[in-house]
Amino acid sequence: MPFSAIRILAKKYATAAPEKLLQYFQRIHSAGDRLLGMINDLLDLAKAEAGKLQYDMREVGIDTMILPILNEYEALAEQKGLQLAYRKADELDQWVMDPERIGQVVRNFLSNAFKFSPQGGQVVLRVAPAVDLQEQGDWLELSVRDQGPGIPEAELEQVFEKFVQSSTNKKGNGGTGLGLAICREIAHAHGGKVKAQNHRDGGAKFFLYLPMLDQKATDSTLTGT
């Protein structure tokens, strides 16, 4: 896409109207961003699968990690006519994690939700203690719910595989098919897990589960793996 637009621009730059030139430049810029995103995703996934993705595990304020991300998405939510809501359990304040990598998961979940939610819909990010897991110890549950078409039941686990996108994405709404696979690798590095399910009232819901980690243990076992 960027190369075809560049060829057209090279042929017509002397005669094309300024607004047409602007369209060509915008297409080149957009295609370049997508290509760069795919390259970065491929590099991250390759490092994660090889155990070479760097993690800086430390105790982090949950709001400190989440609120700047929500600020990033406010303009896009307004542009798309979406309501972006954030709900956090009062008893949750801090958690041991790599804030940059978990922030990467949050951004991926939100981007997917924005793609599929209709204008006037709501995207809800929720952080609460995980109460339904059959696991020992304390776990955190971070979820993002959209109001899109949902995910076919047979694809709920497949969407976390490399280069896989839901069949409901008929319009090909961007993406590389790598983002959710990276999210799964990041969760596993934290001793956690991810899953997707359909909400009973419509739309899809993506979950990240993180166990309570010992700060001293993570200093030697996870940082730099």
Summary of the structure (lengths in Angstrom):
residues: 225
radius of gyration: 19.6
end to end distance: 37.0
largest distance: 68.9
contacts: 667
relative contact order: 0.15
helix: 46%
strand: 19%
